[in-house]
Amino acid sequence: MNKDRKIKEIRRWYNNKVLYNVIAKLKGKEVSFLSKKKATRCIKAHAVKYLLKNMAVYNFTKEPQNIYYSLANLNCMPMFSYAWDKRKKQQKEFNEDFKNYVSSIDIGFDFDNHDKNKKGLKQAYNDTKKVKQLFDQYGVPYEIKSSGSGFHININGKYLIDLQYYNINEQLQLFDKMINQLKIILDLKSLDTSVTDLRRIWKAPYTYDIKSGNIALPLTDEQFENFDEKILKPEYIKNNIKLFKRGNLERNRYKYKALGKFIADYIELE
């Protein structure tokens, strides 16, 4: 797809129904716009009007960019100036103090289509399915979505607070052990184990992936079990999926004790 056509498709995609679904995941997060040519971080977009303002300022629909958010959940993240000299100073201070803003960190499983083909997608799908089935068995609270070319499973960091993992270093340690140990236990060849740092950013749900032209779509159980990549195309979603207040389709909401049971049974913390 040429650049002009892609830009037109991106402009058509980001309508109000989509934006309200996107913004639900950006509240309390650091937002970033990324492309091959540039990266804009330290964006606060906790409402649609702020997301649209940043998209306008950073030429979002003139230069195709992906939208990412921080796995870290932040308290009282500051707003940043659009004036570059002032923003540069603000970003430096924010980066130095970043840990002081963090209340918790989401646990993210990134199943990557390393080969960028059907074989690689099948491997990512099969690995995702193993973790999904295990989480369903325990009743763990989680979300599952396409990442554009692979799949993401997320566990909200608020459940770590409920389990009394108040210290961010303890949360990061748990995150790291869960990713690395499950990769071995379940033989997850496509699982990326490099995602457990505090500044990790994640593809935002309902956003347009500029490389594949797919949407990072949260998936129902039925959509996942009968997965076909065609359902990730903007035109298919527009014609077949109701987006109004669709949300991120979290399973087993608030069942943090089930997460605790899973951790106790599967994860060696010492």
N, C-alpha and C positions, 0 to 999 in steps of 0.2 A: 504494500500500500504506500503510495507516495505521500509526501508530507502534507500537501494541501488537503488531500482527501482525509488523512488522519485527523487533521485539525478540525475539519468540518464534523467528523464523527464524534470527536471529543466535545465540541460545542453542543451538539445535539444531545449527548449523553447526560451532561451535567445540568439537568432541569431541577426544579424545586423538590420533586419527590425523591430524586436521587440524593440531592444535597442534604436533606433532612435525615436520611439514613446514614450518610457519611458522617455528619457532624456528631451524631450520637456517640461515636467511638473516639472523637477528637477531644472531648471535654476532659480536662485534667491531664492533657498530654502535650508534649512538645511535638509540633507538626513540622514536616519537612517536605519540600518539593525537590525532586531529583530527576535529572536527565543525564545523558552522556556528557553534555557540555557544562553543566553547572549543578550546584547543590545549594539550596537555601534552607538553612535550619533556623531554630529558635523562633518559630512562628507559633503564636497563640491564636487558635481559631476555635473558640468555644461556642460560637454562634454562627449561623449561616452568613450573616452580614460581614463578619470578620474574615471568614474563609473567602468570600467573594472579593473583598477588598484586597486581600493578599494575592489572590489569583490575578486580579487586574494589575496590581503594582509589579508583580514578577512575570508579567507577560505569559501567563499560564496557557492561554489558548492560541498564542502566536508561536510559542516554542513548546512542543509537547513535553509534559513532565508527569512523573508519577507522584502520588501523594502517600506519604508515610507518616506513621505516628510512633511515639516512643513506647516501648513496653513498660518503661517506668511510669508510675502514676505520681503526679506532681501536685503539691499544695501551693497555692498562691504564686503560680508562675507569672512573672511580670510581662507586661506588654512591651514591645520593642519598637523603636522609632524606624521610620522608612528612610530617614536621612542617613546615608551610609557611615559618615564619620561617627555620629552618635551611636548608631546601631553597633558598629564594630566594638566600641568601648563596652556597651551593654552586654554584647555576646561574650566578651572576654570575662566579664564579672560573673555572668550566668554560668559559663562553663566551669569556672573555678569553684563556684559555690553549688554546683548542680546537685551533689549528694544531699545537701541540706533541704532541698525541695522535695526529695523523694519520700513517699509514704509507703509504697510497696512496688513490686515489679510483677507484671504478668508473666506466666510461664508459657513460652511459645515453642511449638514443635514445627519445624520447617522441613517439609518433605519436598526436595528439589528434583525437578526433571533435569538431571545433570546432562543428559545427552540431547535435550531439546528436541525429542522425537517421540513417536508413539511408544516405543519400547521403554524409554526413560519415564514417560508419563505413567505407563502401566506399573513400573516398579514403585514410583511415588504413590500411586493409588493403593497398591497392595500393602505397602508399609503403613500408610495412613489408616487403612482398614484394620490392621492388627491393633493399633493403639486405640482406635475408636471402639472396637469390640471389647477391649479390656476396660476402658472407661465406662462403657455401657453396663458391663457386668457389675462393676462396683457402684455405679450411680454417681460417678464423679461429675461435677459441673464443668462443662466445657463448651466451646464454640468450634465449628469447623467451616472452613471456606476455601475456595480456590485462591491461589496466590497470583493467578495469571497463567503460569506454566506448571505449577505444582499444587501443593495443598498446605494449609496451615491449620493446626489445632491450638486453641488458646484456653488457658485457665486464668481467670481473673485474680489479680494479686490480693483483692480484698479477702479472699478465702484463706490466704496465708496469715493475714492479721487475725482472722477468726480462730485460726489454729495456734495463735500466740507466737507466730514468727514475726516479732516486732522489729528485730534488728535487720537492716537491709543486707548486711553481710551474710547473715544466716539464710535469708531468702535467696540470695545469689548462689550460695553453696548448695542449697536444696535444688534449685533450678539446674545447676551444673550436674549434680549427681543424678537427677531424674533423667535428663537427656542422655547422658553417657551410659548409664546403667541399662535403660530401656533399649538403647541401640544394640547393646550386646545381648541382652536377654531375648529380645524379639527378632534379632538379626535384621535390623532396619538399615538397609544399604543406602537409602536415599536421605536419611535423616541428617541434617546439618548440625554438628555439635559445637559450632563456633558462635552461637547466637546468645551466649549467656553472660554478656557484659552489660554493665549498667546503662550504657548509652545506645543500646541496640534499638534500631528503628524497624518498623513492620509495615507491610503494605496495608493501607486502610481499606476496610470493607466497602464494597460498592463503587470502587474507583476503577478507572480505565487504565489497564496496563499497556504502556506505549510500545512495548516490544512485541507482544503477542496479539494485541487488539482485543484481548479477553477482559472480562470484568472480574474483579476479586469478589465473587459472589458467595455470601453465606449460603450453605447448603442444608436442605432438609434431609432427613434420613432417606427418604425415597429418592431424592435427587442424587444423593451420594451412592446409594446401592445400585442405581441404574445409570451411573454417570456416563454422560456423553458430552464431549467438549463443546458441542454446538450450543448447549444451554448457556454458555458463558459469553456468547456474542451479544452485543448491544441490541441488535434488531430482534433477536429471539426473546430476550428478556422483556423488551418493550411490548411485544405482542403476546407473551405467554405467562408472565409472572407479575403478580400484583405487588407493587413496591410500597404502597402507602402504609407507613408505620410497620414495615416488615421486620425491621430490627436485625439483630445478629444471631437470633435463633439459639440462644443458650439452652443447653439441656440441663436438667437437674439443678435448677437455680437454688442457691442458698444451701445446698447439701454439702457443707464444708466438712462434716463429720465423715462422709463417704470418701472425700479426698484424704482425710487423715487416716482412714482405714487402709486405703490404697498405699499411701506412703509407708505405713507401718509394715505392710505385707511385702512390698516390692523394693523399697529403697533403703540401702545400707547407709546410714548417716554418719557412722563413725569412721 
